[in-house]
Amino acid sequence: MRSVSSRKRTIRKDVIKQIRKKYRRSNELWNIKRNIPWIPLDKPYQRGFVRFFVVREDIMRSKDGDFFEGILKKINTYMYSENRQFLKKKRKSGKRLYTEREQKLNRISSCSWNHPKFELTSRERQYFLKREEYCPYRKSYLIYYEFMEPWRFVLRVRPNMITHYKPVDFEVEKEYAELESYLGQHKIAGIVHKTIYGKSNSWETKKQDFSLIKSRKYVTCTMSATKIAESFQDV
């Protein structure tokens, strides 16, 4: 006769196997949706306007025009609007006002900065400045890189033309929505995070996101190493 703990362990393993199976199927369906080819429209139509950055004409005519155009391709941003004004609603003293939507160049995260696929050359890196910004959600400082000379680029507005469409497979969409609804449940998401992505972190555990330089353990180790070095010098 199997014990109660053995039967529970078997049931738990079977549940985890089913969750893994559904998770793999969800990834397969996501790839199927992603790889559906775009089909050109017989009659393209306009859907609002798009705003983006371009290299200034005088910069483009110079010898470094292609160089800055290559940088812009990596940090350009696109903003869409129903009209050319690109306004947003804002309330002030009970009144509804419309202000212009601010658009900036993309920042480069520390992960993308060191990633080989981003393909930043040594010369391109010289035009970026390293900055830190406090993130209240992670309760730590995040490092990013910002382009130092944004004046080299100007904004341009063009009609947003829809020229292609991607057909929808309703069977795939239905199955994918059902799997995402199942995997998005609180308990199921916890099992996925723990068994697939890695160990789960308890809310009671203290985060160790702060820098080693600010850590007391690092200071203690530094002082002990200094004392050891001084003892060798005395010998």
N, C-alpha and C positions, 0 to 999 in steps of 0.2 A: 504494500500500500504506500502510495506517495504521500508525503507530508503536505500540510497546508501551505507552508512557505514554498515548497517545490512547485505546487500547482499555481500559486500566484506568480512565481518567477516565470513559469512557462507562458502564462497568459500575458504577462507584461512584455515578454520577448516577441510574442506574436503580434501584439498591438504595435510595437515599435517597427516590426517588419512591414506591417501594412502602411504605417505612416511614411516609412522610407520609400515604399513602392509608389504611393500617391505623390510624394515629393518629386521623385524621378519623372513620373508621368507629367507632372506640372511643368517641369523644365523642358521636357520634350515638346509639349504643346506650345510653350513660349517660343521655342526655336522655330516651330512650324509657322507660327504667326509672323515671326520676324522675317523669315525667308520667303514669304509670299511675294512674288515679283510685282512691281508697279506696272500698271497698264496705262499707256497714254490716252488722253481724252480726245475725242474727235473735235470737240469745240471747247477749248480752254476758256475759263471764266475768271473774273476778278473777285477776290474776297478780301476787301479792305486794303490796307497798306502795310508795308514792312519798312522798318527803319534800321539802318546798320551803319557801320563805320567804313570809310574809304580813305586811302592815302591822299593827302593834299596834292593838288596838281603840281605845285612848285617842287614838292618833295619827290613826286613821281618822275618829274623830268630830270632830276639830278642823278648822279651816278649810283646813289644808294636807294633808288626807288624800288628796285626788285627786292632789296634786303628788307626794307621796312614793310613791304607787301607780304613777305614771308612771315614776319612777326605777327602782322595783323591777322593772318589766317588762323593763328593759334590762339588769339585772345579776342577775336571779334564777337560781338553780341548782336542778336536780332530781336526786335520788339515789334509786335503786331498791334494794329488798331483799326477800328472801323472807318476812321477818317484821317486826314493828314495832320491834325493838330496834336494827337497823342496826349490827351488830357486825362486826368484822374479826378474823381470827386473828393472833396475835402470839406468838412464842416468846421466852421469857426464862428463862435458866438451864436449858434443856432442857425446860421446861414449856410447854404450849400454853395461852395465855391469850386471852381475848376482850376487846377494847377497843372503845369506841364510835367509829364512823367520823366524822371531823370534816368538817363542811360549812361552806363559806364563800361569800360573795357573789362574783360574777364580777368580775375586774379588767378594766379597759378598756385595751386596747393603744393605743399612740400612733397607729397606723394608723386604728383605729376612732374615736379621739378627734377626729381631723381629717376624718373621712369625712362628707360631707353626708347620706348615707343613715342614719347613726346618729341624727341629729336630736337632739343635745344642746343644750338652750337655754342661754342665758347664766346664768340663775338656777340651773339644774341643775349647771352646771360649778362653781359656788361650793361645792358639797358634796363635791367630790372633791379628793384630795391627790395631787400628783405625786410618784412615788417611782422609785428606780432599783434594779435587782437584777442581780447578776452572773450571766451565763449561761456555764457551763463549756464548753458545746458550741460556741458562737460566740466564746467568749473575749472577750466585750465586755459592757458594761452595757446592759440593756434598760430602757426607760422605760415605765411603766404608771401608771394613775390608779386610786386606791382610794377607796371611799366612806368618809367620815370618821365617819358616825354610824350604824353597823350596829345599834345598840341600838333603833332605830326599827322593826326587823323581828324577827319570831320565827319559829321553825320549826313546821311543821304536818305531820302524817302522815295520809295518806288511802289507802284501798284503790286499787290501780292497776287500773282497769277497762279491759278491752280491748273496744272498741265497734266498731272497723272493722278491715278487713284489706285488704291489697293483693295481688291475684292475681299469680302468677308465670308469666311466659312462658318456658318451658324452652328454646325455640330461641334467644331473645335472651340468656338467661343463659349458654347454652353458647358461643355465638359471642363474647360479651363476655369470658368466662373465657379462651378461647383467645387472644384479642387481648391481654389483660392479661398472660398468661403470656409471649407473644412479646415485647411491648414492655418487659417487666420484666427481660429478659436484660441482663447487664452491658454488653455492647458496643452493643446496640440502645438501651438507656437513655442511653448516652453520646452516640450520634448524635442522639437526640431532643432531649437537653438542648442540644447544640451547634447544631443546625440549626433548631429550633423555638423553644426558650425563649431562646436567646442563646449567646454564646461560652462555651466550657468553661473553667474555671479550673484551672490546673495545681496539684498539691499542693505543688510546689516554690516557687510564687509566694508572696510574703509578703502577708498580708491587711492591708488598710488600713482596718480597722474602727474604729481608735481615733479619738478626737476631734481636730479640727483644732487645738484649743488646746494639746493635748499633743504635737502633731507638731513636729518640729524645723524642717521646711520653713516652717510657719506662723510660728514664732518668728523665723526668719531674715528672712522677708518683712516682719514687723512691725518688726524692728530696722532694716532697710534703708529702709523707708518713714519711720521716725522720723529717720534721718540725713538723708534727702532734705528732710524738712520743716525740720530745723534749718538746713540749708544755705541754704534760701530765706529764713529769718528773718535770717541773717547778711548777706544781700545788701542 
